[in-house]
C-alpha cells in the first residue's frame, strides 16, 4: 500500500493594512465586531477567519489602497460569509459606507464597504434569508 504524503493545513491568513492612525483604524473595525489584540507589538483586529494587522504609516500619504489606483481591483481584501445580507444590515446600522452593492442572487451575493483609511473590503457568499 502506497503511503500518502502528509501536507500542512492552512487555516487562515492575516493581511497587513498600512494605516494613518492605528487607534482610528482599530475603532472602525471594533465597531464592526472585530476583536482587538496587541500581539508582538502589532495591532490585530479579527472577526471569524479574517485578521487585519494594522501597521502605522510613518508618512500618512503612503497610505494608498490598491483599489484607489488606476487599474486596481474594486477591493483590497475579500472575505467570504454565509450571510451577506446580515453584514449589509450591520454596516448600514453602524453608518459604514457601502461603495458597491449589495447585489443578491441565488448563487452569489456580494457587497463592498470602505474603511477609515479608504480600504475597500468586499464580502461575498450566501445570504441568511431569501431576498425579495
Backbone bond lengths (Angstrom), bond angles and torsions (degrees), N, CA, C in turn:
res aa  C-N    CA-C-N  psi(-1)  N-CA   C-N-CA  omega(-1)  CA-C   N-CA-C  phi
1 X - - - 1.449 - - 1.532 108.86 -
2 X 1.316 115.09 132.96 1.460 120.49 -177.95 1.524 110.02 -80.16
3 X 1.321 115.55 133.28 1.461 121.01 179.23 1.528 109.72 -83.89
4 X 1.326 116.16 130.84 1.461 120.30 179.34 1.524 109.75 -83.64
5 X 1.311 115.23 139.96 1.457 120.25 178.00 1.523 109.75 -68.38
6 X 1.299 115.66 138.87 1.442 121.53 177.57 1.525 108.44 -84.45
7 X 1.337 116.21 135.24 1.457 119.66 177.48 1.518 109.68 -123.33
8 X 1.309 115.48 153.08 1.463 121.22 -178.99 1.516 110.54 -79.16
9 X 1.304 116.49 137.82 1.462 122.78 174.16 1.530 108.33 -84.03
10 X 1.310 117.17 134.17 1.466 121.44 174.09 1.524 106.70 -103.89
11 X 1.323 116.61 118.50 1.460 120.12 -170.30 1.522 114.99 -100.98
12 X 1.305 118.13 -3.37 1.452 119.47 -179.89 1.512 109.59 172.39
13 X 1.314 115.04 -177.74 1.460 119.15 178.40 1.518 109.44 -149.89
14 X 1.305 114.94 164.65 1.453 122.26 174.56 1.515 107.56 -124.05
15 X 1.311 115.44 144.79 1.455 121.06 178.83 1.519 108.11 -121.48
16 X 1.329 116.45 134.69 1.456 120.94 178.72 1.523 108.80 -87.82
17 X 1.318 115.99 128.05 1.457 122.53 173.90 1.529 107.73 -113.65
18 X 1.321 116.92 119.92 1.457 122.08 175.35 1.524 106.82 -77.10
19 X 1.333 117.19 120.77 1.460 120.86 -173.13 1.527 111.70 -121.68
20 X 1.337 114.73 155.57 1.468 121.30 179.31 1.528 111.47 -74.77
21 X 1.329 115.62 -37.82 1.466 121.60 -175.47 1.524 107.35 -145.28
22 X 1.320 116.20 110.29 1.466 121.21 -175.69 1.525 111.85 -59.85
23 X 1.327 116.98 -39.86 1.462 119.62 -178.94 1.526 111.02 -66.19
24 X 1.327 117.69 -45.86 1.470 121.09 179.55 1.528 110.61 -62.99
25 X 1.331 116.59 -42.02 1.461 120.53 179.83 1.524 110.80 -64.81
26 X 1.328 116.89 -43.90 1.467 119.12 -178.99 1.526 111.01 -67.94
27 X 1.331 118.46 -35.41 1.468 121.16 176.59 1.525 110.82 -63.00
28 X 1.328 117.09 -39.85 1.455 121.25 177.62 1.530 109.92 -58.01
29 X 1.329 116.98 -50.20 1.462 120.13 -177.22 1.526 112.20 -71.11
30 X 1.328 117.88 -33.80 1.470 119.62 175.99 1.528 110.11 -63.23
31 X 1.341 117.06 -36.74 1.468 121.24 177.56 1.530 110.51 -60.45
32 X 1.319 116.62 -29.05 1.462 122.15 -179.83 1.535 112.17 -92.58
33 X 1.327 117.10 12.63 1.461 121.05 174.55 1.519 115.19 87.38
34 X 1.323 117.22 12.74 1.460 120.17 176.35 1.522 109.38 -78.40
35 X 1.310 116.73 147.29 1.462 122.42 178.75 1.527 108.55 -91.24
36 X 1.308 116.42 131.21 1.466 124.09 -178.83 1.516 109.70 -92.87
37 X 1.335 116.41 132.70 1.466 121.29 175.01 1.518 108.82 -144.81
38 X 1.319 115.81 146.29 1.461 120.74 170.07 1.517 106.12 -106.05
39 X 1.333 115.49 118.52 1.465 121.24 -177.04 1.522 108.04 -128.72
40 X 1.324 116.36 119.35 1.457 120.78 177.39 1.519 113.47 57.95
41 X 1.325 116.31 34.74 1.458 119.90 179.72 1.516 114.11 81.82
42 X 1.319 117.41 5.39 1.463 121.62 -179.89 1.527 109.72 -116.07
43 X 1.328 115.78 149.97 1.453 121.58 176.86 1.521 108.30 -92.69
44 X 1.331 115.62 123.51 1.461 122.43 176.76 1.518 108.00 -114.53
45 X 1.326 116.73 137.49 1.462 121.65 170.12 1.522 106.52 -124.56
46 X 1.328 116.04 129.46 1.462 120.94 -173.71 1.515 111.26 -135.42
47 X 1.311 113.88 146.11 1.466 121.17 170.96 1.520 105.75 -147.68
48 X 1.320 116.15 121.63 1.464 119.45 -175.57 1.519 109.42 60.68
49 X 1.321 116.51 -129.85 1.459 120.77 -177.90 1.522 114.30 -97.85
50 X 1.326 118.01 14.27 1.458 120.05 177.99 1.529 109.21 -110.56
51 X 1.319 115.20 131.42 1.458 121.31 178.20 1.523 108.92 -131.18
52 X 1.314 115.60 131.87 1.458 121.47 172.12 1.519 107.74 -111.01
53 X 1.311 115.85 132.23 1.455 121.53 172.32 1.524 105.37 -97.75
54 X 1.322 116.39 117.38 1.460 121.59 -175.84 1.527 108.45 -92.77
55 X 1.310 116.09 111.22 1.461 121.53 -175.87 1.528 109.49 -110.88
56 X 1.343 117.59 124.96 1.465 119.54 -177.28 1.528 112.03 -70.87
57 X 1.313 115.87 132.61 1.466 121.28 176.43 1.530 108.92 -79.22
58 X 1.314 116.91 138.88 1.466 119.70 175.00 1.522 109.73 -68.98
59 X 1.342 116.33 -37.37 1.456 122.16 177.80 1.520 108.06 -118.29
60 X 1.329 117.14 119.08 1.464 121.44 -176.33 1.526 112.54 -55.94
61 X 1.338 117.73 -32.22 1.469 120.44 -179.91 1.528 112.39 -68.70
62 X 1.335 117.52 -12.26 1.468 120.40 176.54 1.528 112.40 -74.95
63 X 1.329 117.21 -17.08 1.460 121.06 178.50 1.527 107.14 -75.91
64 X 1.312 114.53 106.23 1.467 120.37 -176.01 1.522 108.15 -145.76
65 X 1.331 116.74 91.59 1.466 119.65 -179.54 1.530 111.10 -56.27
66 X 1.316 116.51 141.89 1.470 119.83 -179.06 1.526 111.78 -62.83
67 X 1.334 117.76 -24.45 1.469 120.53 177.73 1.524 111.89 -68.68
68 X 1.327 117.40 -15.67 1.462 120.88 -177.23 1.530 113.24 -93.38
69 X 1.329 117.94 -5.05 1.464 120.18 -179.39 1.515 110.40 -99.42
70 X 1.315 115.71 151.34 1.460 120.71 179.42 1.526 109.14 -58.74
71 X 1.304 115.67 129.65 1.460 121.12 -178.84 1.519 114.41 88.98
72 X 1.344 117.21 -6.12 1.457 120.36 178.12 1.521 111.03 -74.84
73 X 1.323 116.36 158.01 1.462 120.71 175.18 1.524 109.97 -68.08
74 X 1.313 116.57 168.97 1.460 120.74 179.19 1.523 112.35 -78.45
75 X 1.332 117.84 -2.37 1.458 121.30 177.36 1.525 109.64 -139.36
76 X 1.350 114.50 157.34 1.465 121.86 176.01 1.519 111.41 -102.58
77 X 1.313 116.35 -24.96 1.463 122.32 176.49 1.517 107.43 -146.08
78 X 1.317 115.60 149.77 1.461 120.85 179.63 1.523 108.08 -128.23
79 X 1.324 115.66 133.44 1.467 121.17 178.49 1.525 108.86 -128.32
80 X 1.306 116.00 148.55 1.463 122.21 -178.50 1.522 109.63 -103.66
81 X 1.326 115.33 144.69 1.460 121.07 -179.79 1.524 109.52 -147.82
82 X 1.311 115.30 158.93 1.466 119.89 175.23 1.527 110.93 -99.21
83 X 1.345 116.54 6.72 1.466 119.72 -176.74 1.531 110.88 -146.66
84 X 1.316 116.38 64.36 1.464 121.30 177.72 1.526 110.14 -54.09
85 X 1.316 116.90 -43.32 1.465 121.40 -178.13 1.523 112.75 -59.07
86 X 1.318 116.99 -40.21 1.463 119.68 -179.98 1.524 111.27 -69.54
87 X 1.320 117.37 -37.54 1.468 120.17 176.76 1.529 111.36 -65.94
88 X 1.317 116.78 -38.86 1.466 120.46 176.07 1.527 109.42 -59.95
89 X 1.324 117.01 -47.25 1.466 121.37 179.33 1.533 110.92 -59.33
90 X 1.337 116.53 -42.60 1.466 121.56 177.78 1.520 111.39 -59.26
91 X 1.330 115.80 -49.03 1.468 120.93 -178.94 1.522 110.89 -60.96
92 X 1.315 116.79 -46.59 1.465 120.62 -179.88 1.526 111.34 -61.99
93 X 1.322 116.89 -43.00 1.465 121.28 -179.30 1.527 111.97 -65.18
94 X 1.330 116.96 -27.95 1.464 121.49 -177.08 1.522 113.04 -101.06
95 X 1.331 116.74 7.37 1.456 120.52 176.61 1.513 114.85 71.95
96 X 1.315 116.71 25.11 1.462 121.22 179.45 1.523 108.60 -86.79
97 X 1.321 115.80 131.42 1.460 121.31 -175.24 1.526 112.04 -71.00
98 X 1.320 115.10 125.21 1.468 121.63 173.43 1.524 106.15 -99.25
99 X 1.340 116.09 122.28 1.456 120.44 -174.19 1.523 113.56 -103.69
100 X 1.331 116.62 -11.30 1.473 120.39 177.90 1.520 107.99 -152.48
101 X 1.336 115.74 131.06 1.456 120.10 179.38 1.512 111.15 84.07
102 X 1.295 116.50 -161.67 1.458 125.53 5.27 1.525 112.09 -76.66
103 X 1.315 113.94 150.59 1.464 119.83 171.42 1.518 106.79 -122.36
104 X 1.311 114.13 131.95 1.457 120.74 -177.63 1.519 109.08 -118.83
105 X 1.323 116.21 138.07 1.458 120.49 171.79 1.524 107.98 -147.96
106 X 1.304 114.57 171.44 1.462 120.38 -178.50 1.533 111.49 -63.13
107 X 1.341 116.63 -32.20 1.459 120.16 -173.38 1.522 114.53 -103.33
108 X 1.339 117.66 -26.37 1.466 120.38 -176.10 1.520 109.42 -158.12
109 X 1.309 115.38 133.83 1.464 121.51 176.98 1.524 107.85 -127.90
110 X 1.341 115.86 150.62 1.456 118.39 -173.33 1.526 111.33 -161.06
111 X 1.333 115.70 152.05 1.464 122.54 168.74 1.521 108.28 -154.12
112 X 1.324 115.18 163.11 1.463 121.05 179.44 1.518 108.84 -130.31
113 X 1.333 115.95 132.14 1.459 121.25 177.23 1.525 108.70 -114.89
114 X 1.340 115.45 163.98 1.463 120.71 179.67 1.519 109.15 -117.86
115 X 1.350 115.96 134.26 1.462 119.65 -178.91 1.529 111.38 -91.51
116 X 1.323 116.25 -173.29 1.466 122.72 -174.39 1.529 113.28 -64.11
117 X 1.323 118.37 -23.35 1.463 122.15 -179.77 1.522 112.78 -103.99
118 X 1.324 116.41 6.50 1.457 120.05 178.62 1.510 114.85 90.83
119 X 1.340 117.90 1.78 1.460 119.95 176.10 1.523 108.60 -68.78
120 X 1.311 115.26 137.35 1.460 121.10 178.93 1.528 108.11 -103.48
121 X 1.317 114.09 118.56 1.455 121.16 -178.72 1.520 107.43 -109.72
122 X 1.324 116.41 119.42 1.464 121.51 179.57 1.517 109.27 -98.07
123 X 1.316 115.17 144.81 1.463 122.72 176.64 1.519 107.29 -126.27
124 X 1.320 116.59 131.64 1.447 119.64 -179.93 1.509 112.16 -142.57
125 X 1.319 114.62 157.45 1.454 120.92 178.37 1.513 111.56 146.09
126 X 1.309 114.97 -138.11 1.449 121.42 -177.16 1.509 112.78 -92.02
127 X 1.318 114.83 -177.81 1.458 122.04 177.22 1.525 109.63 -124.85
128 X 1.323 116.05 159.16 1.451 119.41 -177.57 1.527 112.75 -84.26
129 X 1.340 115.98 -21.10 1.461 119.33 -178.74 1.528 109.08 -145.36
130 X 1.307 116.19 161.23 1.460 121.41 179.88 1.521 109.32 -66.53
131 X 1.332 115.94 132.52 1.466 122.13 -179.96 1.534 109.60 -88.26
132 X 1.335 115.37 148.83 1.480 120.35 177.77 1.505 111.79 -73.07
